[in-house]
Amino acid sequence: MHHTLITTTLALLATAAGTQEMPAPQFKPGDHWNYRETDLLTKNETGHLGETVTAVEGDTYWIDARRQARTWWRGDASKALHVEQFAHAEGAPGERGKSLTSNDGGCAYPWPLKPGQKFNCSETVLFPNGWKVRYDLKYEVEAAEPLDLPAGRFDTLRLVAKGWANNLTTNSNSRHERVIWLAPAAKREVKHEIRTFLPSGRPFRVEGRELVQVKLAD
């Protein structure tokens, strides 16, 4: 009886410990996620985003992304990071047109992640409007916690990032914050809240996103 109790307890502890760390996810063709996007100030829904992995080729994955317009993402499979976004173009190789946005991957997560982990990073992002923005951030994996979402209940790691967004195009600095929930069972983030503040303190970007559906390939 005692042996059974000890074995069961150890199994439960091992299961609990398994939720405390997230290794780098391995995307597969057919993995699919749907997100709902909201304005964090008004709480109004601003749109939906659907992403489907269409191919994994060595260290590169491709995602078919659909919001109001269809686009493509090229990602770094070893970092599980979207790197460059392309317009959809019928008849073009891979149906991929001009590059819309890109980042240098400087804030790719240092997998595996676990509570208490801290890291600093800088990344430069080129936006569709031509802006070039450098983010200097301090990250902390603050907690492992369950999270209820429209897509279901997930064991997550909550990451908080604070720092600055330096717009190299307009020569302006803004305070920047991110809260991101990552779930091993979904292979990626299931919720995020992103806030950028103008020098006056007024919010400039207040983007919320949460998972409403996930379907992973077998």
Helices and strands as residue ranges (DSSP letters): H 2-18, E 32-39, E 45-57, E 60-66, E 70-76, E 81-88, G 93-95, E 96-103, E 118-126, E 132-149, E 152-167, E 172-183, G 184-186, E 188-197, E 203-215
